[in-house]
Amino acid sequence: MWLDPDRFENLDHVVHVLFDDFCEADNPSRWLGQSLRTEEEVELMARLGTAYGAVQDSVGADARDEVCLDSPGWPAVVAAAARLAQVLVANDQTALSKLHDAGHHWPLGTERAAPGL
């Protein structure tokens, strides 16, 4: 959303969803096996939490979105989020590929018929 000036999404909402609903960035290890698949995801989430926490500490918890985005620490948040996103997507694709290879297909009804049936 932040890259599309015609669309707006409140930063506080995004952070709430990511850090409160999806995982605790301050303690992501307890989410391993739930919303995080691997130790690498846990480590990267912790890095994102640290980077975002540094921005929030420098500008204040109630700062407007623009203030956060203009913070000198914001590029570290973006870099940490980008790396985490790459790993999450790659791991999702690997998991989906394994499910597909095991015979699970989506949408339903797209399974190949067994030869001779």
Salt bridges, closest charged atoms under 4 A:
ASP20 OD2 - HIS16 ND1 2.73
ASP21 OD1 - HIS16 NE2 3.57
GLU24 OE2 - ARG30 NE 2.49
GLU40 OE2 - ARG83 NH2 3.31
GLU43 OE2 - ARG47 NH2 2.24
GLU66 OE1 - ARG64 NE 3.24
ASP92 OD1 - ARG37 NH1 2.29
ASP101 OD1 - HIS100 ND1 3.89
